[in-house]
Amino acid sequence: MNPFDLRPKKIDSTYENWHELTPKAYDKYETDPYTKTRIILMNGAEMEAVRFSHAFARACPNNDVRRMLARMRRGEAQQQKKIQALKPKDENILETTISYEQLAVDLTAIIAQKENNASVRNQLNFALLEDFDHLYRFSDLLQQDDGEMFDLLIGHYTEIMPGRPTIAEHRHPDDDVRYPLDFHTADILSRLHVNIITAAEQQTMNYYMNVGAFYPTDQGRRLFNEIAMIEEQHVSGYESLLDPACSWFENLLMHEYTECYLYYSCYMDETHARIKRIWQDMFETETAHLHAAAELLKKYEGKHWQQVIPQGDFPALLSFRENKRYIREVLGSVRLTARREGYCNVDDLPADAGFFRYQKAVCPEEDKVPSHSFMSLYIEKNGQDLRYEEKPHPIPELRRRDEDNADIARKKNA
């Protein structure tokens, strides 16, 4: 599929009325978990598109360009509202959160396995273990506060057990910056992956930053606040892989191409017939936006779209599936932390490393850190944590269910 070969609709013909923008929501118990993750992913892609378009408009002095951006952005905003309306009103904050973390875990694992660039793959695998731990802690909170088992929401696609403990994820900001890709030489799939994961993690960060204050318990509010901080770190890491040398017009084209790729992937992957039709309609709308972006690039920079995206044909599409074996393999690197643009075992850090200084400032008393104190109290009350493991945890230090390990990946020789 090459969206540049398609005859696009006129942008003004893609706007929808209020009835069309409020589709029937999915059934939270009957809908496949990966349909929910696709909805969250595309909500994040549209939020990123709107955010980028506003930033472009604020930096652009040409009102003709700004008018075209506004026309495209109105469509993106409508799409975001329509996607968001698919969430049912009986799905509470924490139930939605479980799907957010399932998306973070499985999306990251899926694209990491397809990724050929070592720098991108390393960042994906590094953050994967942290989102995996978030899913574990939020799942236990769900059972405690709602008496609801995670398998009602996510099936058995994803195991629930500790990753890199959240308390060990608090790093100095200097250690969350990576070297950027050169998007003019990088493989198109790597460029897509960086765009996709940055938008997805940014959506998760924004969601937690906003909903944490609305959670009904103080314990839950604190856990949301802590994990929101880690999601911000993830966004810092992923966005630093983006090429800062790309122009606004090149970035606009790449944003629209990324959305076309995602919507077509969702359409081909979707099992819910009614939602599948929504993905098809939105792909057609994004194709119109893509062609408009290509025209802007040609008019104002004198560049053909092939100078930015040499081959318009989509690479292998994104398809959701379970990744249990791969995640268990990556768990072997649970002791890694970040150091400047790279990674190293926490045992190999010098005593004066920024990681230890930041840990001392933010986590001076481990029993006051929300992610650890919650699990410790949960275990004290229930005798053990809640997990879904198909076999014992691959890391011996994380097998015990009657204690929460706050040392591994955080203290030397733990």
N, C-alpha and C positions, 0 to 999 in steps of 0.2 A: 504494500500500500504506500503510495506516494501522494500526500495531500496537496502537493504543489501541482499535480496533474489534474486535480478535480476542478470542476467549474463551481465556484463558490456562490452562495446566496448573497444578496445585497444585505448589508448589515442592518439597515432599517427594517428589513422583513423578518429579522430574527427576534425582535422584541415580543414578549408575551404578556397576556393580560393576567389579572389577579387570580382568576380561576386556574389558569395554567401554572401559575407560580406556587400553588398550594396543592401538590399531589397528595394522594393518600399515603400515610406513613406506613412503614413496614411493621410487622408483628415481631416484637423483640424476642419471643420464644420460638417462633416458627421459621424466622428468616435465617439463612445460612450466615454464620459468623463472618465469612469473607465478603459477603454483600455489605455488611456493616463497615468492614474495613475499607472497602472501595468507596463508600459514601464519605467516610471521614477523610480519606486521601484526596478525593476530588474537591471536598469542601476546602481543604488546605491549599490545593492548587489554585482555586479561584480566589481565596483570600490573598495569596501571594501575587496573583495577577493584578488584583485591585491595588494592593499596596505598592507594587512596582510602578503601575501606571500613574498613580498619584505622585510618587517621587519623581518620575520622568517629567510630568507636567509642571512641577514646582521648579525644575531646573531648566525648563525650555522657554525661550522668549518668543517663539513663533506661535501665534494664535491659531493658524491653520493646522499646525501639528497638534496643538492642544485640543482643538475641536475634534480631530479624528481620534485622539486618545480618549476623549470623553465619550464618543460614540461607542468605541470598543469597550471601554470600561463599564458603560451602562449595561451592556450585555453580560459582561463578566459578573457584575453585581447581581443581576437577575438570576444567573445560573447558580451563584452561591446561595441565594435565598431559596431557590427551588430545591437544591440538594439538601440544605439544612432542614427544610420542611419534611423530608423523608424520615427524620428522627421522630419516633412516637412520643406523645406527651406523657405516657406512663413509664418512660425510661428515665430513671433518676440520674443524678450527677455521677455517682460511682459506677452504675451499670454502664454508662457511656464511657467512663474512664477505662474500664476493663477492655472495651473494644479499641480505644485509643492505644493502649499498651500492646494489645495483640497486633495491631497494625504496625507499631514501631518495631516489634520483635520480628514478625514474619517478613515485612517489607525489607527491613535491613538485611536479614539473612538471605532473602531471595536475590536482591541485587548484588550483595557481596559475592555470591557464588557465580554470578555472571560477569563480575568486574575483572578486567585485565590489568588495570593500573594499580600498582602496588600501594601507592600513597592513598588513593581513594579506598581501596579494599581494607587497608589497615585501620583507617578511621572508622569505617563501617563496623568492622569486627570489634573494635575497641568500645564503641558506643552501644553495640548490640548487647553486650553483657550487662550494661547498666540499665537499659530498658527492660531486659529480662528480669532483673531484680525488682524493678518497679512493678512489673506485672504480678510478681509473687507477693509483694507487700500490699498492694491494692486488693488482691484477691482475698487475702486474709482479713483485710478491713471490711470487705463486702460480706464475708461470712459472719463477722462479729456484729456489724451494725444492721444488716438486713436479713441475716439468717439464710442467705442465698448462696448456693454453690456456684462456683465459676463456670462449671460445665454446662449450666443452663444457657450461658451467654456465649461461650467460645468453643463449645464442644470439646473434643479431645485433639484438636489440631496442634495445640501448643502445650508443652509441659509447664507445670507451675512449681518452681523451686528456686533457691537463691542463685543469683549471678554474682557480679562484683558487688559486695554489700554497699548500699547507698551511702552509708557513713564514710566509706572509702573513696567516694566519687568526688568529694569536695576538693578541687584543685585550685592552685593559684591561676588567675586569669592569663598570665603569661604562657601557661602550658596548654592553652586551648586554641592556639593559633597554628595553622598548618601552612605549608607552601602552596600557592595557587597553581592550578593547571594553566597551560597555554591552550585556550579553547580553539585556536586556529590549527593546532597540530594534534590535539587530543582526539581520541576516538569518539565518535558521536555518542556511543552508548555511555561512555564515562561522563560526557557532558550532560546527557539526560539524567544519569543517576545522581549527579551532584545537584542538579536543579530539583529533582523529585524529592530527594531526602531532605534538602534544605527547607523546602516548602512544608513537607510533612512534619518535621521536627518543630518548625516555627509555629505550625498550627497547634501542636501539642503544648508548646510553651505558652502560647496565648490562652489556650483553653484553661490550663491550670492556674495561670496568673489571674484569670478572671473569676473562675468558679470556686476557687479555694475558700474565699470569704463567705460563700453561700452554703458551705457544707454545714450540716446541723450539729456536729460535735466538735469540741475544741481539739481533740486528738486527731480527727480527720483534717481539720483546718491546718493544723501544724504539718501533717504529712504532705498535704497538697503544696504548701508553701515550700517545703524542703525540696520536693521533687521538681517543682517549677524552677528552682534555682539550677538544678542539674540539666533540665531541658534547655535553659538558656545557654549553658556551657556547650551543649551539643550543637545548638544553632551556631555558636561562635566557631566551633570546629568545622562544621560543614560549610558554612558560608565563606570561610577563609580559603576553601578550595576553588571558589569561583574566580574567574579571570578578571581582575580589575582593569585590564587593558581593553576590554570589549566596550564599544560605544553604546550609548543609550539605544540607538536604532538596532544594533546587532543584538543587544540584550532583549529588546522587544520581540524580535523575530524568534529568538531562541525560547523565550517564554511561551509564545504561541505554538511553536512546534512541539514543545514539551507537553502542552495541554492536549494538542491533537493526538500525540502518541499515547497519552494516558487514557483519553476518552475512547480511542479505538481499542486499546488493550482491555479496558473495562467492558466495552461492548462484546468483544470476542470471548471474554472470560465469564461474563455474568450468567447466573443460573435463574435469576428472578425475572420472569418474562416482562413484567410491567416496567421494572427498573432498567432492563436491557434496552427498551425502547427510548428511555430517557437518555441513556448514554449515546445512543445513535443520534438523537436530535442535537445533543450538545456537541458531538463531534462535528456535525455539519455547521453549527454556529462557530466553532473554533476554526474551522477551515476558512470561513469568511474573514475572521480576525487575522489568520495567518497570511492570507493574500493581501490584506490591507497593510500589514506590517512589512511585507516584501515590497509593496509599492512605496511606502515611506522610505525604506532603506535605499531604494533605487533613486528616488526623487531628491533626497536631501544628502545622501553620501555617495551617490553614483555607483553603488555596489549592487550586483546581482545576488539573489538569495544563495546561489551556489558558492559564492565566496565565503559564506558563513556556514552553510550546511552543504558540503560538497555533493552528497547523495541524499536526495529527499526521501528515498524509500526507508520505511521504518525498519530498525534493527529488530531482533527477537523481541516479541511483545512481553509485557509484564503479566505474569499469571500467578495467582495466589495458590499456595500449596503448603503442606506442613513441612517443617524444617528441623525436626527433632534431632536427627543424627548430626546435622551440621552444627547446630547449637552446642551439642555435647562436645564436639571437637573443639570449637572455639573456647569453650569453658576452660580448656587447658591453659589459656592465657589470662586467667582471672587475676593473677598477681601483678599484671602490668598496671602502671600508671603512666601519665604523660609527662614528658620533660621537654620544654620548648617545642620544637616542631616534630619531635619524635616520641618514642615510648621506651620505657625500661621497667625492669622488675623493681618493685619498691625496695627490695633488699639492696639494690645497687645504687640507690640515691645517696648523695652525701648528706651528712646530718644537717647541714645548713640549707638544704634545697627548699625552693619556694613551696613545694608541696607540704612539707612539715611545718613551715611557718604559717601557711594558710590554715592547715588543720588545727594548729594551736590557737589561732585567732577565732575560728568559726566553730570548732568542735572541742573546746577545752575539757568539757565533761561529757563523756560519751553517753551517760545515762540521761542527758538532757537533749540529745539529738533525736528528733521526732521519729525517724525511721527505725532507729534501734530501740528507743524506749517503748514504742508501740509493740514491736515484736516481742520484746522481753515481757511486757505485761500480758500479751496474748498467750504466750507460752506458759506463763505463771498461772493463768486462769484455766487453760485448756490442757496443760500437760505436754503439749507439743504443737508445732505449727501445722498449718494446712498446706498440703502439697498434692500435686498430681505428677508422680514419677513412674515411668514405665519400668525403670530399674534403678538401682542406687545411684546417687549423685556421683558424677565422675571425679569430683574433688573430695578426697577423704575428709578434709577439714570442714566441709559444708554438708556432710551427711547427717550430723546430729540434728535431731528435730526438737530436742529439749533445751536448746540454747541458741541464741543469735550471735553468730561470729562477727565481732566488731573489730577484729585485728587483721585478718587476711587482706592483703593489698593496701593496708594502711600502716602497719607497723613492721619494722624490720624483723626478719626471721620468725614471722608469725606462722 
